[in-house]
């Protein structure tokens, strides 16, 4: 008897979650004034699509009611954002309806990661074109590594700061305690 497979076979059809992610991203990217999508600093707005690769700029998460919330992180021109967000939402909902997924679509959240002026958008497009036209150079065999910097040393007064931290500003010296037995002030 052959051993049981370790993992279930790959599905030939994408899940509703992945289909929603793909159609939401496609719908958002054709809206005028939307220039692109970003995954974010920590790569939170990404949906895995094994056959096609990761979908950057969209995250689709199951809601308690069985539908899926769609979160989009977009780059846009400087325009009225409320209206742009509503148009993106409307197009995502229409696209889900055409794709037979309207009943699976929950909330659609639109976040704008960056806003560009028309000049910045042209510069970004020119830079993207220049990078695509330049021949790819082979990576160097050895990459230079910068030495690690020593951590900053606490300044004077660090021990009296909460958590032992210092602001880096020295504190003035404390006045000398009064002379004589405790509780009695000296008269000079």
GROMACS elastic network, one bead per residue, 0.5 to 0.9 nm:
[ bonds ]
;  ai    aj funct       b0    kb
    1     4     6  0.89394   500
    2     5     6  0.88585   500
    3     6     6  0.87185   500
    4     7     6  0.88682   500
    5     8     6  0.69203   500
    5     9     6  0.84335   500
    7    10     6  0.86245   500
    8    11     6  0.86429   500
    9    12     6  0.89476   500
   10    13     6  0.87706   500
   11    14     6  0.68742   500
   11    15     6  0.82980   500
   14    17     6  0.79987   500
   14    18     6  0.60353   500
   14    19     6  0.62204   500
   14    49     6  0.79460   500
   14    50     6  0.89542   500
   14    51     6  0.87953   500
   15    18     6  0.53005   500
   15    19     6  0.61546   500
   15    20     6  0.85425   500
   16    20     6  0.59616   500
   16    21     6  0.84928   500
   16    68     6  0.88324   500
   16   101     6  0.74511   500
   16   104     6  0.75973   500
   17    20     6  0.51916   500
   17    21     6  0.62424   500
   17    22     6  0.87293   500
   17    47     6  0.88004   500
   17    60     6  0.62944   500
   17    61     6  0.76527   500
   17    62     6  0.80666   500
   17    68     6  0.69151   500
   17   104     6  0.85051   500
   18    22     6  0.61518   500
   18    23     6  0.86259   500
   18    47     6  0.70991   500
   18    48     6  0.74292   500
   18    49     6  0.63573   500
   18    55     6  0.89192   500
   18    60     6  0.76807   500
   19    22     6  0.51578   500
   19    23     6  0.61521   500
   19    24     6  0.84327   500
   19    49     6  0.89852   500
   19    99     6  0.86714   500
   19   101     6  0.85116   500
   20    23     6  0.52592   500
   20    24     6  0.58658   500
   20    25     6  0.84192   500
   20    60     6  0.74634   500
   20    68     6  0.81810   500
   20    70     6  0.78421   500
   20    92     6  0.88608   500
   20    96     6  0.69381   500
   20    99     6  0.87123   500
   20   101     6  0.72831   500
   20   104     6  0.83448   500
   20   105     6  0.74460   500
   21    24     6  0.52312   500
   21    25     6  0.61231   500
   21    26     6  0.85246   500
   21    47     6  0.68869   500
   21    55     6  0.74617   500
   21    58     6  0.62052   500
   21    59     6  0.67965   500
   21    60     6  0.60171   500
   21    70     6  0.70928   500
   21    71     6  0.89287   500
   22    25     6  0.53226   500
   22    26     6  0.61069   500
   22    27     6  0.85418   500
   22    47     6  0.87501   500
   22    49     6  0.86282   500
   22    55     6  0.71164   500
   22    58     6  0.82737   500
   23    26     6  0.50136   500
   23    27     6  0.59199   500
   23    28     6  0.84684   500
   23    92     6  0.71715   500
   23    95     6  0.65406   500
   23    96     6  0.69881   500
   23    99     6  0.80840   500
   24    27     6  0.51211   500
   24    28     6  0.60841   500
   24    29     6  0.86044   500
   24    58     6  0.77237   500
   24    70     6  0.75822   500
   24    72     6  0.80356   500
   24    88     6  0.87323   500
   24    89     6  0.87363   500
   24    91     6  0.81314   500
   24    92     6  0.50476   500
   24    93     6  0.81696   500
   24    95     6  0.73114   500
   24    96     6  0.76394   500
   24   108     6  0.89259   500
   25    28     6  0.51476   500
   25    29     6  0.61310   500
   25    30     6  0.88887   500
   25    37     6  0.80194   500
   25    55     6  0.79453   500
   25    56     6  0.85783   500
   25    57     6  0.73760   500
   25    58     6  0.64020   500
   25    72     6  0.73871   500
   25    92     6  0.80730   500
   26    29     6  0.53474   500
   26    30     6  0.66870   500
   26    92     6  0.84908   500
   26    95     6  0.89691   500
   27    30     6  0.57199   500
   27    31     6  0.69653   500
   27    88     6  0.72622   500
   27    89     6  0.89809   500
   27    91     6  0.58792   500
   27    92     6  0.55302   500
   27    94     6  0.88067   500
   27    95     6  0.66771   500
   28    31     6  0.55415   500
   28    32     6  0.89984   500
   28    34     6  0.71717   500
   28    36     6  0.85557   500
   28    37     6  0.86898   500
   28    72     6  0.82154   500
   28    74     6  0.82350   500
   28    87     6  0.86653   500
   28    88     6  0.53386   500
   28    89     6  0.79961   500
   28    91     6  0.70580   500
   28    92     6  0.67701   500
   29    32     6  0.80930   500
   29    33     6  0.89791   500
   29    34     6  0.59441   500
   29    35     6  0.68837   500
   29    36     6  0.61172   500
   29    37     6  0.75552   500
   29    74     6  0.84208   500
   29    88     6  0.86241   500
   30    33     6  0.86737   500
   30    34     6  0.71447   500
   30    35     6  0.86337   500
   31    34     6  0.56878   500
   31    35     6  0.86374   500
   31    84     6  0.82998   500
   31    87     6  0.75000   500
   31    88     6  0.65633   500
   31    91     6  0.80040   500
   32    35     6  0.80751   500
   32    76     6  0.89315   500
   32    84     6  0.86057   500
   33    75     6  0.87761   500
   33    76     6  0.55618   500
   33    77     6  0.52646   500
   33    78     6  0.80829   500
   33    79     6  0.75241   500
   33    84     6  0.78804   500
   34    37     6  0.82896   500
   34    74     6  0.69460   500
   34    75     6  0.60852   500
   34    77     6  0.65490   500
   34    84     6  0.83043   500
   34    88     6  0.88511   500
   35    74     6  0.75230   500
   35    75     6  0.54210   500
   35    76     6  0.50475   500
   35    77     6  0.70005   500
   35   116     6  0.88892   500
   35   121     6  0.78963   500
   36    57     6  0.82786   500
   36    73     6  0.87785   500
   36    74     6  0.57893   500
   36    75     6  0.50620   500
   36    76     6  0.69917   500
   37    56     6  0.66459   500
   37    58     6  0.77994   500
   37    72     6  0.75907   500
   37    73     6  0.57176   500
   37    75     6  0.55840   500
   37    76     6  0.87062   500
   37   112     6  0.88078   500
   37   113     6  0.81848   500
   38    41     6  0.86979   500
   38    43     6  0.83435   500
   38    45     6  0.72592   500
   38    46     6  0.85824   500
   38    56     6  0.58699   500
   38    58     6  0.80933   500
   38    72     6  0.85411   500
   38    73     6  0.57395   500
   38    74     6  0.60313   500
   38    75     6  0.71018   500
   38   113     6  0.71759   500
   39    42     6  0.75043   500
   39    44     6  0.60343   500
   39    46     6  0.56746   500
   39    55     6  0.84883   500
   39    58     6  0.71977   500
   39    59     6  0.87741   500
   39    72     6  0.89210   500
   39    73     6  0.68604   500
   39    74     6  0.88442   500
   40    44     6  0.61712   500
   40    45     6  0.63020   500
   40    46     6  0.86924   500
   40    56     6  0.86989   500
   40    57     6  0.74470   500
   40    73     6  0.74267   500
   40   113     6  0.75257   500
   41    44     6  0.76983   500
   42    45     6  0.84069   500
   43    46     6  0.62410   500
   43    56     6  0.80667   500
   43    57     6  0.85637   500
   44    47     6  0.87282   500
   44    56     6  0.89460   500
   44    57     6  0.83807   500
   44    58     6  0.84999   500
   44    59     6  0.72265   500
   45    55     6  0.83503   500
   45    56     6  0.62096   500
   45    60     6  0.84468   500
   45    71     6  0.71520   500
   45    72     6  0.69900   500
   45    73     6  0.66957   500
   46    54     6  0.63960   500
   46    55     6  0.54725   500
   46    57     6  0.57462   500
   46    58     6  0.52993   500
   46    59     6  0.52080   500
   46    60     6  0.83717   500
   47    53     6  0.89035   500
   47    54     6  0.57410   500
   47    55     6  0.51083   500
   47    56     6  0.67623   500
   47    57     6  0.81958   500
   47    58     6  0.62298   500
   47    59     6  0.53069   500
   47    60     6  0.67586   500
   48    52     6  0.86864   500
   48    53     6  0.65905   500
   48    55     6  0.62781   500
   48    56     6  0.87799   500
   49    52     6  0.55751   500
   49    53     6  0.51296   500
   49    54     6  0.52791   500
   49    55     6  0.66363   500
   50    53     6  0.53844   500
   50    54     6  0.72075   500
   52    55     6  0.82935   500
   55    58     6  0.64440   500
   55    59     6  0.82965   500
   56    59     6  0.81597   500
   56    73     6  0.86954   500
   57    71     6  0.81271   500
   57    72     6  0.56585   500
   57    74     6  0.66189   500
   58    70     6  0.69480   500
   58    71     6  0.56043   500
   58    73     6  0.64185   500
   58    74     6  0.88007   500
   59    69     6  0.81374   500
   59    70     6  0.58933   500
   59    71     6  0.51425   500
   59    72     6  0.66349   500
   59    73     6  0.86989   500
   60    68     6  0.61595   500
   60    69     6  0.55792   500
   60    71     6  0.63344   500
   60    72     6  0.88217   500
   61    67     6  0.85626   500
   61    68     6  0.53905   500
   61    69     6  0.52863   500
   61    70     6  0.67029   500
   61    71     6  0.83023   500
   62    65     6  0.82000   500
   62    66     6  0.63893   500
   62    67     6  0.60016   500
   62    69     6  0.62724   500
   62   106     6  0.86839   500
   63    66     6  0.55886   500
   63    67     6  0.54533   500
   63    68     6  0.54264   500
   63    69     6  0.62716   500
   63   106     6  0.74064   500
   63   107     6  0.88735   500
   64    67     6  0.73807   500
   64    68     6  0.88110   500
   65    68     6  0.85135   500
   65   106     6  0.86504   500
   66   104     6  0.73512   500
   66   106     6  0.86278   500
   67   103     6  0.72754   500
   67   105     6  0.55210   500
   67   106     6  0.51627   500
   67   107     6  0.85762   500
   68   104     6  0.60535   500
   68   105     6  0.52344   500
   68   107     6  0.72532   500
   68   108     6  0.88703   500
   69   105     6  0.65975   500
   69   108     6  0.59205   500
   69   109     6  0.76785   500
   70   105     6  0.76735   500
   70   106     6  0.71918   500
   70   107     6  0.62413   500
   70   109     6  0.61093   500
   70   110     6  0.84080   500
   71   107     6  0.82777   500
   71   108     6  0.59979   500
   71   110     6  0.60454   500
   71   111     6  0.75255   500
   72   108     6  0.77301   500
   72   109     6  0.61599   500
   72   111     6  0.59720   500
   72   112     6  0.82061   500
   73   109     6  0.86181   500
   73   110     6  0.62483   500
   73   112     6  0.56221   500
   73   113     6  0.58713   500
   73   114     6  0.89967   500
   74   110     6  0.74089   500
   74   111     6  0.61874   500
   74   113     6  0.56190   500
   74   114     6  0.71944   500
   74   115     6  0.88899   500
   75   111     6  0.87753   500
   75   112     6  0.57948   500
   75   113     6  0.56308   500
   75   115     6  0.59689   500
   75   116     6  0.76512   500
   76    79     6  0.78883   500
   76    81     6  0.88091   500
   76    84     6  0.89334   500
   76   112     6  0.69723   500
   76   113     6  0.82108   500
   76   114     6  0.65244   500
   76   115     6  0.50981   500
   76   116     6  0.62631   500
   76   117     6  0.88309   500
   76   121     6  0.87765   500
   77   114     6  0.84075   500
   77   115     6  0.53435   500
   77   117     6  0.58199   500
   77   118     6  0.66846   500
   77   120     6  0.89858   500
   77   121     6  0.74137   500
   78    81     6  0.77922   500
   78   115     6  0.54020   500
   78   116     6  0.57023   500
   78   117     6  0.57439   500
   78   118     6  0.79268   500
   79    82     6  0.89681   500
   79    83     6  0.85335   500
   79    84     6  0.74994   500
   79   115     6  0.84825   500
   80    83     6  0.58559   500
   80    84     6  0.64250   500
   80    85     6  0.88510   500
   81    85     6  0.58768   500
   81    86     6  0.84203   500
   81   112     6  0.82021   500
   82    85     6  0.51741   500
   82    86     6  0.62098   500
   82    87     6  0.86817   500
   83    86     6  0.51137   500
   83    87     6  0.62131   500
   83    88     6  0.86964   500
   84    87     6  0.51154   500
   84    88     6  0.62435   500
   84    89     6  0.86347   500
   85    88     6  0.51237   500
   85    89     6  0.61733   500
   85    90     6  0.86069   500
   85   109     6  0.83915   500
   85   110     6  0.58997   500
   85   111     6  0.79905   500
   85   112     6  0.86239   500
   86    89     6  0.50384   500
   86    90     6  0.60793   500
   86    91     6  0.86115   500
   86   110     6  0.85160   500
   87    90     6  0.50318   500
   87    91     6  0.61564   500
   87    92     6  0.85756   500
   88    91     6  0.52287   500
   88    92     6  0.61715   500
   88    93     6  0.86656   500
   88   108     6  0.89676   500
   88   110     6  0.75912   500
   89    92     6  0.51563   500
   89    93     6  0.62113   500
   89    94     6  0.86314   500
   89   108     6  0.61130   500
   89   109     6  0.76354   500
   89   110     6  0.74183   500
   90    93     6  0.52060   500
   90    94     6  0.61701   500
   90    95     6  0.85639   500
   91    94     6  0.50175   500
   91    95     6  0.59797   500
   91    96     6  0.84910   500
   92    95     6  0.50699   500
   92    96     6  0.61253   500
   92    97     6  0.86209   500
   92   108     6  0.78730   500
   93    96     6  0.50932   500
   93    97     6  0.62551   500
   93    98     6  0.87701   500
   93   101     6  0.89591   500
   93   102     6  0.68197   500
   93   105     6  0.75304   500
   93   108     6  0.82840   500
   94    97     6  0.50514   500
   94    98     6  0.63086   500
   94    99     6  0.86191   500
   94   102     6  0.80172   500
   95    98     6  0.50990   500
   95    99     6  0.61077   500
   95   100     6  0.86467   500
   95   101     6  0.84309   500
   95   102     6  0.83109   500
   96   100     6  0.61730   500
   96   103     6  0.84631   500
   96   104     6  0.83621   500
   96   105     6  0.70385   500
   97   100     6  0.52179   500
   97   101     6  0.57064   500
   97   103     6  0.80951   500
   97   105     6  0.89852   500
   98   101     6  0.75795   500
   98   102     6  0.79488   500
   99   102     6  0.76678   500
  100   103     6  0.77969   500
  100   104     6  0.87030   500
  101   104     6  0.51877   500
  101   105     6  0.63842   500
  102   105     6  0.53301   500
  102   106     6  0.84575   500
  103   106     6  0.79849   500
  105   108     6  0.79471   500
  112   115     6  0.71041   500
  116   119     6  0.77861   500
  116   120     6  0.55332   500
  116   121     6  0.58247   500
  117   120     6  0.51108   500
  117   121     6  0.61753   500
  117   122     6  0.86762   500
  118   121     6  0.50265   500
  118   122     6  0.62438   500
  118   123     6  0.86741   500
  119   122     6  0.51327   500
  119   123     6  0.62120   500
  119   124     6  0.86154   500
  120   123     6  0.50266   500
  120   124     6  0.60744   500
  120   125     6  0.85324   500
  121   124     6  0.51113   500
  121   125     6  0.61575   500
  121   126     6  0.85842   500
  122   125     6  0.50506   500
  122   126     6  0.60512   500
  122   127     6  0.85323   500
  123   126     6  0.50262   500
  123   127     6  0.60642   500
  123   128     6  0.84899   500
  124   127     6  0.51080   500
  124   128     6  0.60877   500
  124   129     6  0.85802   500
  125   128     6  0.50409   500
  125   129     6  0.61467   500
  125   130     6  0.86082   500
  126   129     6  0.50637   500
  126   130     6  0.61375   500
  126   131     6  0.86456   500
  127   130     6  0.50299   500
  127   131     6  0.61746   500
  127   132     6  0.85811   500
  128   131     6  0.52266   500
  128   132     6  0.62416   500
  128   133     6  0.87000   500
  129   132     6  0.50897   500
  129   133     6  0.61418   500
  129   134     6  0.86695   500
  130   133     6  0.51090   500
  130   134     6  0.61231   500
  131   134     6  0.53260   500
  131   135     6  0.82528   500
  131   136     6  0.87770   500
  132   135     6  0.78416   500
  132   136     6  0.87895   500
  133   136     6  0.89750   500
  134   137     6  0.87470   500
  136   139     6  0.88825   500
  137   140     6  0.87760   500
  138   141     6  0.87767   500
  139   142     6  0.85059   500
  139   143     6  0.84471   500
  140   143     6  0.61908   500
  145   148     6  0.88238   500
  146   149     6  0.87457   500
  148   151     6  0.89921   500
  149   152     6  0.87283   500
  150   153     6  0.85791   500
  152   155     6  0.88904   500
  154   157     6  0.82577   500
  154   158     6  0.58317   500
  154   159     6  0.86722   500
  154   164     6  0.83398   500
  154   165     6  0.67413   500
  154   166     6  0.56932   500
  154   167     6  0.83170   500
  154   168     6  0.70865   500
  155   158     6  0.58325   500
  155   165     6  0.84043   500
  155   166     6  0.56660   500
  155   167     6  0.72720   500
  155   169     6  0.71450   500
  155   170     6  0.71195   500
  156   159     6  0.79715   500
  156   166     6  0.70573   500
  156   167     6  0.87011   500
  156   168     6  0.68716   500
  156   169     6  0.71816   500
  156   170     6  0.52517   500
  156   171     6  0.71334   500
  157   160     6  0.56033   500
  157   161     6  0.67991   500
  157   164     6  0.84891   500
  157   165     6  0.83313   500
  157   166     6  0.62500   500
  157   167     6  0.83083   500
  157   168     6  0.81749   500
  157   169     6  0.80325   500
  157   170     6  0.63605   500
  157   171     6  0.62899   500
  158   161     6  0.53685   500
  158   162     6  0.84198   500
  158   163     6  0.85460   500
  158   164     6  0.51007   500
  158   167     6  0.75531   500
  158   168     6  0.80567   500
  159   162     6  0.79763   500
  159   163     6  0.80116   500
  159   165     6  0.69680   500
  159   166     6  0.76271   500
  160   163     6  0.83804   500
  160   164     6  0.62746   500
  160   165     6  0.79835   500
  160   166     6  0.82419   500
  161   164     6  0.50087   500
  161   165     6  0.53457   500
  161   166     6  0.61157   500
  161   167     6  0.83140   500
  162   165     6  0.63266   500
  162   166     6  0.86612   500
  163   166     6  0.89306   500
  165   168     6  0.88307   500
  166   169     6  0.74743   500
  166   170     6  0.88190   500
  167   170     6  0.82125   500
  171   174     6  0.85946   500
  173   176     6  0.88658   500
  174   177     6  0.87401   500
  176   179     6  0.86680   500
  178   181     6  0.88763   500
  178   182     6  0.86608   500
  178   184     6  0.85779   500
  178   185     6  0.64666   500
  178   186     6  0.68033   500
  179   182     6  0.84218   500
  179   184     6  0.84537   500
  179   185     6  0.70726   500
  179   186     6  0.59691   500
  180   183     6  0.83373   500
  180   184     6  0.64186   500
  180   185     6  0.66691   500
  180   186     6  0.60008   500
  181   184     6  0.57879   500
  181   185     6  0.79490   500
  181   186     6  0.87258   500
  182   185     6  0.79882   500
